[in-house]
Each structure stands twice: as C-alpha cells, then as structure tokens.
C-alpha cells in the first residue's frame, strides 16, 4: 500500500510560525520562535520526511506550485508537500531551466512552507548558481526540509561530471547536516546514454556523498525500475507520467518515492484554457458540470 494519503501527527505543524512578508526582495520570512526552537522543528520535520522514504511503501508527491495548490495537497491527505520547478517557474512568470531568480524561487518556497503544516521539499534545479552552503541556508530559512538537485545543466541539458555533482551534494550535506533530505536527480535517461549502468553509477556516487534518495528521472518499464531499485540498494524516486505502472505496482517494484513533477500543473492549466475558450466563444464554461 502506498502512503499517498496517510497523515502523520508528527508532521511538525507549528514549525512555520513565521512573520514578515517576502515582498519584493524575495527574502524568506524571519521566524518568531527562538532560533533553537526553529532548528529543532526543522530537524523533526526533516526526520519525518526521511522516515517516509520506504522502499515498497512509497511516499507519493503530487507536486504543488503555489500556496493554494499546496493547501489542496494537504487537504487531500498527503503527508508532505513537494514543489516542482517546471510548475513554479511559469506561475512566477519565468521559464523553467533556472530562468527564475534564486530570491524569487526561495520566496515562493517560503510562501508554500508557511501555508501548510507538513514538511515541504523543494525542487531547486541545480541550485540557481548558489554555492552549497548558501543554498542550504536559504532553503532552511524558507522552511524547506528537503530538496531536489539535478545533475545536468538546466540551461543546456548537458550532464554534469558525476564527481563534480557528488562534490556539490557533499557540500550541501555538510552545510545542512541532517536538516535537509536530499533527493539527487540522475538525468542519464534524459541527456545521457540511457543505460542503467550509468544511472546506477551516478546514484551510488550521490548516495556516498550524502544523498538520502536518488531520482533516475525518465526511467520507465517495470523491469528497468525493478532492476534499478535492486542495483542501487537505497530509496529510489520515479516520475509518474502517462503510461507508467500504477502506484500500487510501483510499490511492489520497491520504489520509495513517486513524484508527479509538473504534470498536474499542466493538466490544470490545460483545463483553464478550455474554460477561457468557452468564455471567449460566449458559452457557459460551467456547462460540463464544473461549479464555482
């Protein structure tokens, strides 16, 4: 059984008692609670997020893109909110691929974290050019207790040398300690040779560098996913997209985390366009049964 809608009372609902507004600066809000209390709360939320990565009982993450969608994720019973950069970026008016200024992305993450009483893990592409210590500090200041970091250049799509990416991940781990759950994305199925050997090699390097989970994005097919899980021997994240095995089947294959990326945002945006076309044509946009 997947834990897509299982809630945990230890979700650290009060850890984001923060004040201030990111405003135009993009700075994360300042916590009202003493620094020690905030640190403890972030640590507890990170520990909960880490515990939820269980092979065979995966954490299901229908990625959110703003505070409203994040609240909807929680209302549906999911124990964690994850952001997706390819959904957040267009909402902020930018293209994915690190087109969003770091300060604006962190401000968006902070608004989401402030809006929900569950752990938040943020997709921050390859770090927006920040050094590992600065990236970790900004994520924690925003209230995130997890992050996705990819191993290809978002602007060119070219893979980063695995040893260089491992060094970067090790730097984030050293700076954040246990307060960030690191999900290391492996892009070999997107921009590499597509071989399982390459994916497993990078995955093992990233785990050795301190990653908690690895994300061979683009991997599909039951046999391929099962073999990846077996050969990596650690929590594996897969991207759910059309044609994928069901979440129940992915659980049977040993997956520990299932992400929806920007797929839900795309579907919502497509539906919005259909409604707008109906309005432009003078038709009732609610005729199909939708009611405000």
RODO-2510 file (C-alpha; in nm, 4 decimals, decimal comma):
residues 292
     n   res          X          Y          Z
     1     x     0,0000     0,0000     0,0000
     2     x     0,1326     0,3466    -0,0841
     3     x     0,1211     0,6275     0,1635
     4     x    -0,0246     0,8834    -0,0713
     5     x    -0,2909     0,9935     0,1732
     6     x    -0,1576     0,8810     0,5074
     7     x    -0,1139     1,1644     0,7527
     8     x     0,1279     1,1634     1,0452
     9     x     0,0559     1,3544     1,3638
    10     x     0,4295     1,4223     1,3964
    11     x     0,4303     1,6444     1,0911
    12     x     0,5600     1,9410     1,2859
    13     x     0,2607     2,1618     1,2165
    14     x     0,3881     2,4529     1,4267
    15     x     0,7358     2,4771     1,2869
    16     x     0,6466     2,7520     1,0420
    17     x     0,5167     3,0126     1,2833
    18     x     0,6848     3,2919     1,0938
    19     x     0,6300     3,6613     1,0409
    20     x     0,7159     3,9065     0,7744
    21     x     0,6436     3,9109     0,4051
    22     x     0,8893     3,8242     0,1290
    23     x     0,7661     4,1345    -0,0509
    24     x     0,9758     4,2442    -0,3435
    25     x     1,3082     4,1357    -0,2014
    26     x     1,2434     3,7625    -0,2285
    27     x     1,3834     3,7092     0,1217
    28     x     1,2422     3,4315     0,3358
    29     x     1,0333     3,5401     0,6360
    30     x     1,2008     3,5644     0,9744
    31     x     1,0854     3,3144     1,2358
    32     x     0,9199     3,4461     1,5509
    33     x     1,0312     3,1461     1,7547
    34     x     1,3788     3,1306     1,9105
    35     x     1,6499     3,0037     1,6786
    36     x     1,6920     2,6857     1,8795
    37     x     1,3218     2,6031     1,8648
    38     x     1,3088     2,6624     1,4903
    39     x     1,6146     2,4465     1,4374
    40     x     1,4595     2,1671     1,6402
    41     x     1,1320     2,1925     1,4493
    42     x     1,3082     2,1806     1,1129
    43     x     1,5097     1,8823     1,2298
    44     x     1,1945     1,6980     1,3374
    45     x     1,0224     1,7726     1,0051
    46     x     1,3278     1,6527     0,8126
    47     x     1,3405     1,3352     1,0195
    48     x     0,9735     1,2679     0,9414
    49     x     1,0296     1,3288     0,5698
    50     x     1,3282     1,0933     0,5737
    51     x     1,1293     0,8207     0,7505
    52     x     0,8591     0,8363     0,4848
    53     x     1,1012     0,7146     0,2153
    54     x     1,0309     0,3438     0,2482
    55     x     1,1003     0,1033    -0,0404
    56     x     0,7790    -0,0831    -0,1105
    57     x     0,5633     0,1741     0,0696
    58     x     0,6392     0,4866    -0,1317
    59     x     0,5866     0,8482    -0,0443
    60     x     0,3553     0,9894    -0,3134
    61     x     0,4136     1,3538    -0,4047
    62     x     0,1613     1,5323    -0,6290
    63     x     0,3831     1,8388    -0,6786
    64     x     0,2406     2,1814    -0,5943
    65     x     0,3162     2,5197    -0,7497
    66     x     0,1792     2,7798    -0,5073
    67     x     0,0285     2,8119    -0,1608
    68     x    -0,3242     2,7301    -0,2801
    69     x    -0,2218     2,4092    -0,4569
    70     x    -0,0051     2,3147    -0,1580
    71     x    -0,3036     2,3502     0,0728
    72     x    -0,5084     2,1356    -0,1644
    73     x    -0,2391     1,8656    -0,1455
    74     x    -0,2659     1,8648     0,2339
    75     x    -0,6472     1,8708     0,2247
    76     x    -0,6344     1,5565     0,0088
    77     x    -0,4457     1,3845     0,2913
    78     x    -0,0879     1,3804     0,1665
    79     x     0,1727     1,3994     0,4458
    80     x     0,4303     1,6056     0,2526
    81     x     0,4219     1,8891     0,0003
    82     x     0,6747     1,8912    -0,2835
    83     x     0,7274     2,1733    -0,5296
    84     x     0,8147     2,1305    -0,8962
    85     x     1,0318     2,3965    -1,0609
    86     x     0,8692     2,3465    -1,4024
    87     x     0,5351     2,4358    -1,2429
    88     x     0,6518     2,7115    -1,0066
    89     x     0,8571     2,8954    -1,2690
    90     x     0,5708     2,9770    -1,5097
    91     x     0,3479     3,0769    -1,2181
    92     x     0,6161     3,3327    -1,1288
    93     x     0,6451     3,4445    -1,4902
    94     x     0,9698     3,2698    -1,5819
    95     x     1,0839     2,9773    -1,7909
    96     x     1,1991     2,6569    -1,6270
    97     x     1,5691     2,5839    -1,6568
    98     x     1,6814     2,8264    -1,3832
    99     x     1,5143     3,1206    -1,5514
   100     x     1,3721     3,2141    -1,2105
   101     x     1,5950     3,4345    -0,9931
   102     x     1,7033     3,2458    -0,6824
   103     x     1,5467     3,5025    -0,4475
   104     x     1,2073     3,4708    -0,6168
   105     x     1,2134     3,0924    -0,6091
   106     x     1,3058     3,0926    -0,2405
   107     x     1,0278     3,3409    -0,1684
   108     x     0,7783     3,1128    -0,3454
   109     x     0,9024     2,8150    -0,1432
   110     x     0,8672     3,0197     0,1759
   111     x     0,5050     3,1092     0,0941
   112     x     0,4255     2,7425     0,0380
   113     x     0,6031     2,6317     0,3554
   114     x     0,4237     2,8973     0,5578
   115     x     0,0864     2,7863     0,4191
   116     x     0,0969     2,4189     0,5209
   117     x     0,1537     2,2231     0,8445
   118     x     0,3556     1,9411     0,6840
   119     x     0,7155     1,9016     0,5669
   120     x     0,7994     2,0747     0,2390
   121     x     1,0597     1,9529    -0,0081
   122     x     1,1587     2,1908    -0,2860
   123     x     1,2769     2,1365    -0,6408
   124     x     1,5646     2,3813    -0,6815
   125     x     1,7011     2,2545    -1,0144
   126     x     2,0806     2,2709    -0,9801
   127     x     2,0871     2,5395    -0,7147
   128     x     2,0483     2,8593    -0,9192
   129     x     2,4216     2,9222    -0,9150
   130     x     2,4395     2,9339    -0,5354
   131     x     2,7253     2,7680    -0,3542
   132     x     2,6254     2,4676    -0,1408
   133     x     2,6352     2,6496     0,1935
   134     x     2,4292     2,9433     0,0675
   135     x     2,1789     2,7099    -0,0981
   136     x     2,1314     2,5070     0,2203
   137     x     2,0974     2,8205     0,4319
   138     x     1,8356     2,9721     0,2014
   139     x     1,6325     2,6537     0,1803
   140     x     1,6187     2,6165     0,5575
   141     x     1,5370     2,9861     0,6006
   142     x     1,2460     2,9366     0,3599
   143     x     1,1154     2,6494     0,5726
   144     x     1,2029     2,3645     0,3346
   145     x     1,3380     2,0449     0,4853
   146     x     1,4091     1,8656     0,1589
   147     x     1,5339     1,9456    -0,1881
   148     x     1,5723     1,8026    -0,5364
   149     x     1,9071     1,8678    -0,7033
   150     x     1,9664     1,7615    -1,0626
   151     x     2,2923     1,6604    -1,2280
   152     x     2,2529     1,8318    -1,5628
   153     x     2,2942     2,1958    -1,6548
   154     x     1,9363     2,3314    -1,6657
   155     x     2,0294     2,5788    -1,9376
   156     x     2,1970     2,3365    -2,1777
   157     x     2,0688     1,9969    -2,0696
   158     x     2,4254     1,8644    -2,0620
   159     x     2,5174     1,6254    -1,7837
   160     x     2,7499     1,7491    -1,5128
   161     x     3,0501     1,5260    -1,4424
   162     x     2,9422     1,2828    -1,1685
   163     x     3,2381     1,3611    -0,9445
   164     x     3,1590     1,7322    -0,9666
   165     x     2,7934     1,6724    -0,8791
   166     x     2,8913     1,4440    -0,5912
   167     x     3,1151     1,7198    -0,4550
   168     x     2,8285     1,9676    -0,4788
   169     x     2,5905     1,7328    -0,2965
   170     x     2,8503     1,6674    -0,0271
   171     x     2,8773     2,0417     0,0247
   172     x     2,5020     2,0778     0,0703
   173     x     2,5006     1,7873     0,3146
   174     x     2,7885     1,9337     0,5143
   175     x     2,6172     2,2708     0,5358
   176     x     2,2689     2,1419     0,6203
   177     x     2,3566     1,8463     0,8393
   178     x     2,0514     1,6268     0,8852
   179     x     1,8033     1,9128     0,8418
   180     x     1,7681     1,8652     0,4643
   181     x     1,6539     1,5465     0,2929
   182     x     1,8483     1,5444    -0,0344
   183     x     1,6873     1,3839    -0,3385
   184     x     1,9623     1,3557    -0,6004
   185     x     1,8243     1,3563    -0,9522
   186     x     2,0037     1,1396    -1,2078
   187     x     1,9479     1,2683    -1,5606
   188     x     2,1144     0,9957    -1,7648
   189     x     1,7802     0,8797    -1,9075
   190     x     1,7145     1,2337    -2,0307
   191     x     2,0511     1,3566    -2,1515
   192     x     2,2900     1,0655    -2,1231
   193     x     2,3248     0,7279    -2,2875
   194     x     2,0108     0,5977    -2,1172
   195     x     2,1905     0,2961    -1,9752
   196     x     2,1093     0,1506    -1,6371
   197     x     2,4806     0,1149    -1,5623
   198     x     2,5350     0,4894    -1,5951
   199     x     2,2338     0,5660    -1,3773
   200     x     2,3411     0,3234    -1,1067
   201     x     2,6993     0,4540    -1,1067
   202     x     2,5859     0,8117    -1,0552
   203     x     2,3243     0,7099    -0,7993
   204     x     2,5824     0,5299    -0,5860
   205     x     2,8224     0,8247    -0,6023
   206     x     2,5487     1,0624    -0,4882
   207     x     2,4435     0,8369    -0,2040
   208     x     2,8047     0,8175    -0,0899
   209     x     2,8132     1,1984    -0,0984
   210     x     2,5202     1,2184     0,1421
   211     x     2,2011     1,1981    -0,0653
   212     x     1,9042     1,0318     0,1048
   213     x     1,7238     0,9282    -0,2132
   214     x     1,8099     0,9135    -0,5826
   215     x     1,5833     1,0102    -0,8697
   216     x     1,6623     0,8493    -1,2072
   217     x     1,4089     1,0673    -1,3847
   218     x     1,2748     0,9244    -1,7083
   219     x     1,3270     0,5621    -1,6111
   220     x     1,0249     0,3556    -1,7072
   221     x     0,9180    -0,0004    -1,7673
   222     x     0,8632    -0,2412    -1,4812
   223     x     1,1771    -0,4456    -1,5409
   224     x     1,4008    -0,1390    -1,5653
   225     x     1,2604     0,0177    -1,2498
   226     x     1,2852    -0,3064    -1,0553
   227     x     1,6455    -0,3574    -1,1618
   228     x     1,7343    -0,0003    -1,0702
   229     x     1,5890    -0,0466    -0,7237
   230     x     1,7791    -0,3713    -0,6751
   231     x     2,1131    -0,2444    -0,8028
   232     x     2,1039     0,0931    -0,6269
   233     x     2,0028    -0,0580    -0,2937
   234     x     1,8685     0,2671    -0,1482
   235     x     1,5485     0,4749    -0,1736
   236     x     1,4583     0,5390    -0,5390
   237     x     1,2243     0,8098    -0,6689
   238     x     1,0425     0,7732    -1,0010
   239     x     0,8443     1,0228    -1,2062
   240     x     0,4829     0,9259    -1,2623
   241     x     0,3645     1,0111    -1,6116
   242     x     0,1157     0,8666    -1,8604
   243     x     0,1849     0,5010    -1,9309
   244     x     0,3613     0,4332    -1,6018
   245     x     0,2689     0,1355    -1,3853
   246     x     0,0140     0,2159    -1,1157
   247     x     0,1344     0,3494    -0,7833
   248     x     0,0451     0,0135    -0,6280
   249     x     0,2605    -0,1661    -0,8838
   250     x     0,5473     0,0782    -0,8327
   251     x     0,5272    -0,0054    -0,4632
   252     x     0,5581    -0,3753    -0,5483
   253     x     0,8675    -0,2933    -0,7534
   254     x     1,0304    -0,1437    -0,4424
   255     x     1,0043     0,2264    -0,5238
   256     x     1,0332     0,4579    -0,2208
   257     x     0,9069     0,7854    -0,3688
   258     x     0,6739     0,8789    -0,6552
   259     x     0,6705     1,2329    -0,7961
   260     x     0,4246     1,3874    -1,0394
   261     x     0,6550     1,6706    -1,1478
   262     x     0,4740     1,9450    -1,3377
   263     x     0,2155     1,7072    -1,4845
   264     x    -0,0717     1,8136    -1,2585
   265     x     0,0022     2,1805    -1,3206
   266     x    -0,0017     2,1178    -1,6946
   267     x    -0,3383     1,9447    -1,6663
   268     x    -0,4850     2,2264    -1,4554
   269     x    -0,3529     2,4882    -1,6980
   270     x    -0,4975     2,2989    -1,9948
   271     x    -0,8349     2,2891    -1,8202
   272     x    -0,8140     2,6625    -1,7527
   273     x    -0,7523     2,7254    -2,1209
   274     x    -1,0587     2,5216    -2,2113
   275     x    -1,2700     2,7290    -1,9734
   276     x    -1,1329     3,0520    -2,1187
   277     x    -1,2041     2,9387    -2,4737
   278     x    -1,5633     2,8714    -2,3702
   279     x    -1,5921     3,2212    -2,2224
   280     x    -1,4395     3,3770    -2,5357
   281     x    -1,6917     3,1902    -2,7509
   282     x    -1,9837     3,3056    -2,5397
   283     x    -2,0517     2,9601    -2,3980
   284     x    -2,1162     2,8651    -2,0388
   285     x    -1,7740     2,7496    -1,9093
   286     x    -1,9510     2,5535    -1,6334
   287     x    -2,1751     2,3556    -1,8703
   288     x    -1,9737     2,0376    -1,8263
   289     x    -2,0615     2,0187    -1,4599
   290     x    -1,7925     2,2329    -1,3037
   291     x    -1,9357     2,4679    -1,0421
   292     x    -1,7550     2,7503    -0,8726
***
